[in-house]
Amino acid sequence: MTRPFNRRRFLGASAALPFAAAAARSAFAAAPAAASGGVPAIGYIDTPANVTLLNINEYPSGPTPAAVAIMTQMATNGNRYYMAEVAKFNKELATYHELKPEYVTMYAGSSEVLQFTTMAFTSPTKSLVVADPTFESPWRVAEQVGAKVHKVPLKSDYSYDMKAMVAADPNAGLFYICNPNNPTGTTVKKSDIEWLLANKPAGSVVLVDEAYIHFSDAESVMDLVAKDKDLVISRTFSKIYSMGGLRFGYAAARPDLMKKLHYYGVNILSTTAIQCARVQLNDKQLIPLRKQAMADTRNRTFEWLAKQGYDFSPSQTNHFLLNVKKPGAPVINALAHHSVMIGRTWPAMPNWPRVTVGSPSEMQSFQSAFLEVMKMPDGKMNALAHPYPHLAGEHTC
Ligand code: PLP
């Protein structure tokens, strides 16, 4: 039976949160892998449930129990738009970042922020400048709009070569900075972004994608939005907040830049996603606990890899590049035959496939499978096709 939405009951549920969140804490802290809040592991509809998914940088468990509870309540009222609630959360998010509400726009994930920003600030005469390797979404959009894409290699220490990026094109329209960078998981210094903002061509804009920032010690540049810099920041709840499928993200920028993104569309958001995001944003323990759990699992994986003699990018996030010392594609296929799916390679580093850091038990599965796969003769490995071709190579995360 559905129960009508009732503001008092809704607020009551929010007020009960600290207790509910605290109850969930010990389970999460003790075993991050089991932190799915009792939600059964259903796997992908198109992937066998026993496959370990370390391929598209998802968080290994779902939203907190308190967030799941409020989503259940919201789902029964899914017929309502609740526009005032949506507007209210926009304001709360802005306040969270010490911004005025008109500096924040919410989207169903951050992909649209990257797409719309690229469409707004690149053109056949205004290029896009990116690092290489990095997350390809902006460069794919730029190619579609007919803009030139300048790919500037990362330095040998994985840092962004800001000087080379600025020198790449005096007619650049947009600079894309992914901090931490996907796929390397390495961070960009705030002082480097400040230098870019001060030295970029006049009229150009800097897009800083902070999708993975909560996992890392990287310093956000959100305060520079309040200072009205030529800056758009993209944030998502798909990563540490485990809402990849639920879809919630936002852009932060000064209003005249934001207006240019709005030209490409603004939509009403899912009320379940909004309430899930609100509960988790207000959960003061979520980020420190998940950041620590991720760091512990990642560091244990790194220790193991180092012992086995493999190099990896010094990531601070939920993914890293792994030097498999041979072309990555056959290794990816062979691991999938051992029921472990890892990410893709980038043309700039073809021997370094990306691995998402999952739960401790998922990383054990990865380690066992990796040892088996690296023992395989190359000829045998190269002859393997990916067992799930409908998923191989399709990922854009
Ligand atoms: N930015 C980066 C760096 C990503 O890796 C991803 C996806 O993995 C996104 C943005 C887009 O994610 P979403 O649309 O789920 O927010």
Boltz pocket constraint, residues with backbone or C-beta under 6 A from the ligand:
constraints:
  - pocket:
      binder: B
      contacts: [[A, 56], [A, 57], [A, 108], [A, 109], [A, 110], [A, 111], [A, 112], [A, 114], [A, 135], [A, 178], [A, 180], [A, 182], [A, 209], [A, 211], [A, 212], [A, 235], [A, 236], [A, 237], [A, 238], [A, 244], [A, 248], [A, 249], [A, 396], [A, 397]]
      max_distance: 6.0
